[in-house]
């Protein structure tokens, strides 16, 4: 039975109409019981039609539609991954300079039994929590907390796992006054100098320096319908064409999809999502992410600190070389 509280994107309207019809017929069947075999047969046909349309629709998403899926409010967020994949999680708060930033959450835990330092952006799942977490847009203290966590990981020889889902770092006046760009730069630098394995997953949006600050890892993976970009499509359209309505054109031009970024060797691996996106089967999505992280950490086991740093350095230098060659 379809979920009546599900949020449908604009391009999913045909699916929404079919699911609504299925719900109506299910209500009729519940009232009629076994006296309505034709209704049961019609429900089965509509379910198959809905599944087929969903599969077709998601097999040919353009970059803008992928952007909408990446931003879907029902996608699994950091708290979901922590609850599902990490046991014995002990959250650490504060940057020991200014205060706590709720857009970045991190701490110590066990990912499928392996001790790790885990952190990421949390967007929230309702109005109150989104405001509390500032919609996943971190202030300087969030990135300084990330540095503190990476220092801790190196001190105790623990791998670092990050979950990236942010439109970008918070651009407010207070954040700028407290050194937003400096905090992002130092967090990025700390990623690159970290002497333990680091694996990052773009689970929704990977926006600009706010994402790179905790995603400069040995291995960077993306969920199939997530995006990773230097600026939002709306921001790019506003700059290039002075028209935010051309965000769809910008999304195509910017090469922001997982498929584009793997071909450009900016991202190492795509993690498949269930048909219809991560929000339609959160458990399966999180299991796949957990499997991918576990595999990548096993590949990094046994490498010494200098090798990890050198590989990370070469990985990111190679991106620059590749882009210069293609420009």
C-alpha positions in Angstrom: 0.0 0.0 0.0 1.4 3.4 -0.9 2.4 5.9 1.7 -0.3 8.6 1.9 2.3 11.0 3.5 4.7 10.6 0.6 6.0 13.8 -1.1 5.9 13.7 -4.9 8.1 15.8 -7.0 6.5 17.7 -9.9 7.8 15.3 -12.6 6.3 12.4 -10.6 2.8 13.6 -11.0 1.7 10.7 -13.2 2.9 8.3 -10.5 1.1 10.3 -7.8 -2.2 10.1 -9.8 -1.8 6.3 -10.1 -0.9 5.9 -6.4 -3.9 8.0 -5.5 -6.2 5.8 -7.6 -4.7 2.7 -6.0 -5.5 4.1 -2.5 -9.1 4.9 -3.5 -9.6 1.3 -4.8 -7.9 -0.2 -1.7 -10.5 1.7 0.4 -13.3 0.2 -1.7 -11.8 -3.2 -1.4 -11.5 -2.9 2.4 -15.2 -2.1 2.6 -16.3 -4.8 0.2 -13.9 -7.5 1.3 -13.8 -10.6 -0.9 -17.0 -9.5 -2.8 -15.0 -7.3 -5.1 -12.5 -9.5 -7.1 -12.5 -7.1 -10.0 -11.3 -4.3 -7.7 -8.4 -6.4 -6.5 -7.4 -7.2 -10.1 -7.6 -3.5 -11.0 -5.4 -2.7 -8.1 -2.8 -5.2 -9.2 -2.8 -3.8 -12.7 -2.4 -0.2 -11.4 0.4 -1.2 -9.1 2.3 -2.8 -12.0 1.7 0.2 -14.2 2.9 2.6 -11.4 6.1 0.5 -10.9 6.8 0.4 -14.6 6.3 4.1 -15.0 8.5 4.8 -12.0 11.3 2.6 -13.4 11.1 4.3 -16.8 11.0 7.8 -15.3 14.0 7.3 -13.1 16.0 5.6 -15.8 16.2 8.9 -17.8 16.4 11.7 -15.2 18.1 14.8 -16.5 20.5 16.8 -14.3 17.8 19.1 -13.0 15.5 16.3 -12.0 18.4 14.6 -10.3 18.9 17.9 -8.4 15.3 17.8 -7.2 15.6 14.1 -6.1 18.9 15.0 -4.3 16.9 17.6 -2.3 13.9 15.4 -1.6 12.9 16.1 2.0 12.3 12.3 2.6 15.8 11.2 1.6 17.7 9.6 4.5 19.7 12.2 6.4 22.8 11.9 8.7 20.7 11.0 11.8 19.2 8.1 9.8 22.6 6.8 8.8 23.9 7.1 12.3 21.0 5.2 13.7 21.1 2.5 11.1 24.8 2.0 10.6 26.6 3.2 13.7 26.5 1.6 17.2 27.8 3.1 20.4 27.7 6.6 18.9 29.1 9.2 21.2 28.5 12.7 19.9 31.1 15.4 20.5 30.0 19.0 20.5 31.6 22.4 20.2 34.7 23.8 18.5 36.4 24.9 21.8 36.5 28.5 20.4 33.0 29.9 19.9 30.3 27.4 20.3 28.3 24.5 18.9 27.1 24.2 15.3 24.2 21.9 14.8 24.6 21.7 11.0 27.6 19.4 11.5 27.2 16.4 13.7 30.1 14.1 14.6 31.6 11.8 17.2 32.9 8.3 17.9 31.2 5.1 17.2 31.3 1.7 15.6 30.4 1.3 11.9 29.4 -2.4 11.6 31.8 -3.1 14.5 34.7 -1.1 13.3 35.7 1.9 15.5 35.5 5.1 13.5 35.1 8.9 13.8 32.0 9.7 11.9 30.6 13.1 11.0 28.5 14.9 8.4 25.8 17.5 7.6 22.4 17.2 9.1 19.5 19.1 7.3 16.7 18.1 9.6 13.4 16.4 8.7 10.7 18.9 9.7 10.4 22.7 10.1 11.7 22.8 13.6 14.7 20.5 13.1 15.6 22.2 9.8 15.8 25.6 11.5 17.8 24.1 14.4 20.3 22.5 12.0 20.3 25.6 9.7 19.2 23.4 6.8 22.6 21.7 6.8 24.6 24.9 6.2 27.5 25.0 8.6 29.0 28.1 10.2 32.8 28.3 11.0 32.4 26.5 14.3 31.0 23.5 12.4 34.2 23.2 10.3 36.4 23.8 13.4 34.5 21.0 15.1 35.3 18.8 12.1 39.0 19.7 12.5 38.8 18.8 16.2 37.3 15.4 15.2 39.9 14.7 12.6 42.6 15.5 15.2 41.0 13.0 17.5 40.9 10.4 14.8 44.6 10.7 14.1 45.5 10.7 17.8 43.7 7.4 18.3 44.4 6.0 14.8 40.8 5.8 13.7 39.4 6.0 10.2 37.2 8.9 9.4 33.8 8.5 7.6 31.9 11.6 6.4 28.4 12.0 5.0 28.0 15.1 2.9 24.6 16.8 2.3 24.6 20.6 2.2 23.7 23.3 -0.2 26.9 25.0 0.9 28.4 26.7 3.9 26.3 29.4 5.6 27.0 32.8 4.0 25.6 35.0 6.9 27.4 38.0 8.3 28.2 36.4 11.6 29.7 33.4 9.9 31.9 35.7 7.7 32.9 37.7 10.8 34.1 34.6 12.5 36.2 33.5 9.6 34.1 31.2 7.4 36.5 31.0 4.5 39.5 30.4 6.8 37.6 27.6 8.6 36.7 25.9 5.4 40.2 26.1 4.1 41.7 24.7 7.3 39.2 21.9 7.4 40.0 21.0 3.8 43.7 21.1 4.7 43.1 18.8 7.7 41.4 16.3 5.4 44.4 16.3 3.1 47.0 15.9 6.0 45.0 13.3 7.9 47.2 10.3 8.7 44.3 7.8 8.9 41.9 6.4 6.2 39.1 8.8 5.1 36.0 7.9 3.1 33.3 10.3 2.1 29.8 9.8 0.7 27.7 12.5 -1.0 24.3 11.4 0.1 22.2 14.4 -1.2 23.7 17.7 -2.2 27.4 18.4 -2.2 27.6 22.2 -2.4 30.8 24.1 -2.9 33.5 24.5 -0.3 30.9 23.6 2.4 31.1 20.1 1.0 34.7 19.9 0.1 35.7 20.9 3.6 34.8 17.4 4.9 35.0 15.5 1.6 38.7 15.7 0.6 39.0 12.0 1.3 40.9 9.0 0.0 37.7 7.7 -1.5 34.7 9.9 -2.5 31.5 8.2 -3.4 28.0 9.5 -4.4 24.6 8.1 -4.3 23.2 7.6 -7.8 20.8 10.6 -7.7 22.9 13.0 -5.6 24.7 16.1 -6.9 28.1 17.7 -6.3 28.9 21.2 -7.6 30.9 24.3 -7.0 27.7 26.4 -6.8 24.0 25.6 -6.9 22.3 25.5 -10.3 20.2 28.5 -9.3 23.3 30.5 -8.2 25.1 29.6 -11.4 22.1 30.7 -13.5 21.9 34.0 -11.6 25.6 34.8 -12.3 25.8 33.7 -15.9 22.4 34.7 -17.2 21.1 37.0 -14.4 18.1 34.6 -14.4 17.6 32.0 -11.6 14.8 30.5 -13.7 17.5 29.0 -16.0 18.7 26.7 -13.3 17.8 23.7 -15.4 20.2 24.9 -18.1 22.9 25.5 -15.5 22.5 22.0 -14.1 23.2 20.5 -17.5 26.2 22.7 -18.2 27.8 22.2 -14.8 28.1 18.4 -14.9 26.8 17.9 -11.4 25.5 14.4 -11.5 27.3 11.3 -10.2 27.6 9.9 -13.7 29.3 13.0 -15.0 31.6 13.3 -12.0 32.7 9.6 -12.2 33.6 10.2 -15.9 35.6 13.3 -14.9 37.3 11.2 -12.2 36.2 13.7 -9.5 34.2 10.9 -7.8 35.4 7.4 -7.4 32.2 5.4 -7.2 28.4 5.5 -7.7 26.3 3.8 -5.1 23.0 2.6 -6.7 19.7 3.8 -5.3 16.4 1.9 -5.2 14.1 2.5 -8.1 12.4 5.8 -7.5 15.2 7.2 -5.4 16.7 6.8 -1.9 13.5 8.1 -0.2 11.4 5.2 -1.5 13.5 2.6 0.4 15.7 4.2 3.1 16.8 0.9 4.6 18.0 -0.6 1.3 19.8 2.7 0.5 21.5 2.9 3.9 22.5 -0.8 3.7 24.1 -0.1 0.3 26.0 2.9 1.6 27.2 0.9 4.6 28.4 -1.9 2.3 30.3 0.6 0.1 32.0 2.3 3.1 32.9 -1.1 4.6 34.5 -2.2 1.4 36.5 1.0 0.9 37.8 1.0 4.4 39.0 -2.6 4.0 40.9 -1.5 0.9 42.7 1.2 2.9 43.5 -1.1 5.8 47.3 -1.5 6.5 48.4 1.6 4.6 50.7 3.8 6.6 50.0 7.5 7.3 52.5 8.8 4.6 51.0 6.6 1.9 47.4 7.7 2.8 48.4 11.3 2.6 50.3 10.9 -0.6 47.4 9.0 -2.3 45.0 11.6 -1.2 47.2 14.4 -2.5 47.7 12.7 -5.8 44.0 12.0 -6.1 43.1 15.7 -5.9 46.1 17.0 -8.0 45.0 14.5 -10.7 41.6 16.2 -10.8 43.2 19.6 -11.6 45.5 18.1 -14.2 42.6 16.3 -15.9 40.4 19.4 -16.0 43.3 21.5 -17.4 43.8 19.0 -20.2 40.1 19.0 -21.1 39.6 22.8 -20.9 
